Amino acid sequence: MEIGQLVFAATGLVVLGSAVVVVTTRNLVHAALWLVVTLFGVAALYAILDAGFLAIVQVVIYIGAIAILFIFAVMLTRKELRDQGAQLNRGWWLGALVAVLTFAGLALMVRGWSGFSTLPKAIPAGFDAVGALGNALVAPDAFVLPFEVASVLLLAALIGAVYIAFTRK
Amino acid sequence: MIPLSWFLLLSAALFSIGLFGVLSRRNAVAILLGVELMLNAVNINLVSFWRYGTVTTMSGQVFAIIVFAVAAAEVAVGLALVLSVYRQRNTVIAEEIDMMKW
């Protein structure tokens, strides 16, 4: 195995192992902290895929904002579920079955695809991926409309979240 | 050289783990944690298709950024709903939240 493959294997093991802990651990604060480990692993995968900007965005937005929001939510709702009692519902084996079947179906489907074992092509010399990404986000013939729609969605969602969580005195 | 299949299988596995969390956890916050895992699996797929397809076309990365924005919106609204329900019903267990069921 090459060094790149070894790095990928180690990162993949960290991602999958911590994800399993996220969905099975009894303590929700630990689950949120293990989610941080998973998100770091995914950021490393973006770096392996030469998407450096996305790796940084992953750390800043997912770990810096979303994971911290989760930890806050766990701490604000902790009076009731204090690690005793079942953490999985009665039909958990059905959920496990559906998850295993989903994985088997996805693996079977991508195995039959002709591009399954494509190797990466070299990035053209002098190609500025971050600059191209910035241009694509604001170019009228590219993705300016989805970009603006996403920003309106985010604004509307945040206003909605404040309205829902607001306490009326 | 890492073949594309490794990334696809890894993201399929991550998606399935997240799906198990969504279907099997009782705590509503833990269900949202599972949704985050699923969104991350989708993002790995989008970025790896960008890298193994035409690198100069940025669609894969743009879509990944839009997924980031949607994930942030989803988690904000989801956690606000959980907090609001917790204030009214004093529970975050999904099967006990049945105000809209009759």
Interface residues (C-beta under 8 A of the other chain):
Chain A: E2 G4 Q5 F8 G12 V15 L16 A19 V20 V22 V23 L28 A31 A32 L35 T38 L39 V42 L45 Y46 I48 L49 D50 A51 F53 L54 V57 Q58 I61 Y62 A65 I66 L69 F70 F72 A73 V74 L76 T77 K79 E80 L81 A86 Q87 L88 N89 G91 W92 L94 G95 A96 V98 A99 V100 T102 F103 L106 A107 V110 R111 G115 F116 S117 T118 L119 P120 K121 I123 P124 F127 A129 A132 L133 N135 A136 L137 A142 F143 P146 F147 A150 S151 L153 L154 A156 A157 L158 G160 A161 V162 I164 A165 T167
Chain B: M1 I2 P3 L4 S5 W6 F7 L8 L9 L10 A12 A13 L14 F15 S16 I17 G18 L19 F20 G21 V22 L23 S24 R25 R26 N27 V29 A30 L32 L33 G34 E36 L37 N40 N43 I44 V47 S48 W50 R51 Y52 V55 T56 M58 S59 Q61 V62 A64 I65 I66 F68 A69 V70 A71 A72 A73 E74 V75 A76 V77 L79 A80 L81 V82 L83 S84 Y86 R87 N90 T91 V92 I93 A94 E95
